[in-house]
């Protein structure tokens, strides 16, 4: 479904991505690990159109998406979260999730003026969003301002917003970083439920316990290169990988 061919990206002469060759499956959970500065987030930024590679291409199916703007890539079914959580703090939890829904009639000038079908669509979207809020376990916080949530709950909110886009491919940048253990378990259970829904989840993560628990495949990066990939039980058992690249 998602394929990278010889992706290369440099910043001021420093190579962040070096000839990345990557072919991801249509569903499952893929974990990308490696030390800080390995190129993991840069890879996400190139895939989603935030950065342009110096060389190489990215494909979604047979479609070359390398030069597309981020919003066009999102419309093709690729959504992501960020290390710095992005949502509207002075807006309710439910409205944040509602705003993530794509192609709403109310955003179209004609329908915004005429209101034809807008109320009905909003009711459907509201129902879908409440289902998502229940799915991530925030139903009792639906009417709270998003900025009032705990950090772990904010992570769940960004995941709900990511899913609300309807994307088949979810790129999650450190989904359990900085979260207390009980919430980590909740988030991991949530990711496993998404996997059953036939989605492809690609996560950048430093928590190897979390990686072992949910990932089907592990990709190890260092200095812009992919230096190992395979099932977690095999890759994470290699002493040189653990010592040199994970720490």
PEQUIPE-V621396 format. One record per pair of residues at least 4 apart in sequence whose C-alpha atoms are under 7 Angstrom apart, sorted by the first residue. I is the first residue (numbers start at 1). J is the second residue. If there is no record, write none. Layout:
I,J / I,J
This chain:
1,24 / 1,25 / 1,26 / 1,60 / 1,61 / 2,23 / 2,24 / 2,59 / 2,60 / 2,61 / 3,22 / 3,23 / 3,24 / 3,58 / 3,59 / 3,60 / 4,20 / 4,21 / 4,22 / 4,23 / 4,57 / 4,58 / 4,59 / 5,20 / 5,21 / 5,22 / 5,56 / 5,57 / 5,58 / 6,19 / 6,20 / 6,21 / 6,56 / 6,57 / 7,17 / 7,18 / 7,19 / 7,20 / 7,21 / 7,53 / 7,55 / 7,56 / 7,57 / 8,17 / 8,18 / 8,19 / 8,20 / 8,53 / 8,54 / 8,55 / 8,56 / 9,15 / 9,16 / 9,17 / 9,18 / 9,53 / 9,54 / 9,55 / 10,14 / 10,15 / 10,16 / 10,17 / 11,15 / 11,16 / 15,224 / 16,39 / 16,42 / 16,223 / 16,224 / 17,39 / 17,224 / 17,225 / 18,224 / 18,225 / 20,225 / 20,226 / 26,200 / 27,195 / 27,198 / 27,199 / 27,200 / 28,195 / 28,199 / 28,200 / 28,201 / 28,216 / 29,195 / 29,200 / 29,201 / 29,202 / 29,214 / 29,215 / 29,216 / 29,217 / 30,201 / 30,202 / 30,203 / 30,215 / 30,216 / 30,217 / 30,218 / 31,202 / 31,203 / 31,204 / 31,205 / 31,211 / 31,215 / 31,217 / 31,218 / 31,219 / 32,40 / 32,203 / 32,204 / 32,205 / 32,218 / 32,219 / 32,220 / 33,204 / 33,205 / 33,206 / 33,219 / 33,220 / 33,221 / 34,38 / 34,220 / 34,221 / 34,222 / 34,245 / 34,246 / 35,222 / 35,245 / 35,246 / 37,223 / 38,221 / 38,222 / 38,223 / 38,224 / 39,43 / 39,221 / 39,223 / 39,224 / 40,44 / 40,204 / 40,221 / 41,45 / 42,46 / 43,47 / 44,48 / 45,49 / 45,50 / 45,51 / 46,50 / 46,51 / 46,52 / 46,53 / 47,58 / 48,70 / 48,73 / 49,66 / 49,68 / 49,69 / 49,70 / 50,70 / 57,64 / 57,66 / 58,64 / 58,65 / 58,66 / 59,63 / 59,64 / 59,65 / 60,64 / 60,65 / 65,73 / 68,72 / 68,73 / 69,73 / 70,74 / 71,75 / 72,76 / 73,77 / 73,78 / 74,78 / 74,79 / 77,166 / 77,167 / 77,168 / 77,169 / 78,167 / 78,168 / 78,169 / 78,170 / 79,162 / 79,167 / 79,169 / 79,170 / 79,171 / 80,162 / 80,170 / 80,171 / 80,172 / 81,158 / 81,162 / 81,171 / 81,172 / 81,173 / 82,172 / 82,173 / 83,173 / 83,174 / 85,158 / 87,96 / 87,158 / 88,96 / 88,146 / 89,145 / 89,146 / 89,147 / 90,145 / 90,146 / 90,147 / 91,95 / 91,96 / 91,145 / 91,146 / 92,96 / 92,142 / 92,143 / 92,144 / 92,145 / 92,146 / 93,97 / 93,141 / 93,142 / 93,143 / 93,144 / 93,145 / 93,146 / 94,98 / 94,129 / 94,130 / 94,142 / 94,143 / 95,99 / 96,100 / 96,161 / 97,129 / 97,160 / 97,161 / 97,164 / 98,125 / 98,126 / 98,129 / 100,161 / 100,164 / 100,165 / 101,164 / 101,165 / 102,165 / 105,111 / 105,118 / 106,111 / 106,112 / 106,118 / 107,112 / 108,112 / 109,113 / 110,114 / 111,115 / 111,116 / 111,118 / 117,121 / 118,122 / 119,123 / 120,124 / 121,125 / 122,126 / 123,127 / 124,128 / 125,129 / 126,130 / 127,131 / 128,132 / 129,133 / 129,164 / 130,134 / 131,135 / 132,136 / 132,160 / 133,137 / 133,138 / 133,139 / 133,160 / 134,138 / 134,139 / 136,156 / 136,160 / 136,190 / 138,142 / 144,148 / 149,153 / 149,154 / 150,154 / 151,155 / 151,179 / 152,156 / 152,179 / 152,183 / 153,157 / 154,158 / 155,159 / 155,175 / 156,160 / 157,161 / 158,162 / 159,163 / 160,164 / 161,165 / 163,167 / 168,199 / 168,200 / 169,199 / 169,200 / 169,201 / 170,200 / 170,201 / 170,202 / 171,201 / 171,202 / 171,203 / 172,202 / 172,203 / 172,204 / 173,203 / 173,204 / 173,205 / 174,203 / 174,204 / 174,205 / 176,184 / 179,183 / 179,184 / 180,184 / 181,185 / 182,186 / 183,187 / 184,188 / 185,189 / 186,190 / 187,191 / 188,192 / 188,214 / 189,193 / 190,194 / 191,195 / 192,196 / 192,214 / 193,197 / 194,199 / 195,199 / 195,200 / 207,211 / 208,212 / 209,213 / 210,214 / 211,215 / 212,232 / 215,232 / 216,231 / 216,232 / 217,230 / 217,231 / 217,232 / 218,229 / 218,230 / 218,231 / 218,232 / 219,226 / 219,228 / 219,229 / 219,230 / 220,226 / 220,227 / 220,228 / 220,229 / 221,225 / 221,226 / 221,227 / 222,226 / 222,227 / 222,245 / 229,235 / 230,234 / 230,235 / 231,235 / 232,236 / 233,237 / 234,238 / 236,241 / 236,242 / 238,242 / 239,243 / 240,244 / 241,245 / 241,246 / 242,246 / 242,247 / 243,247
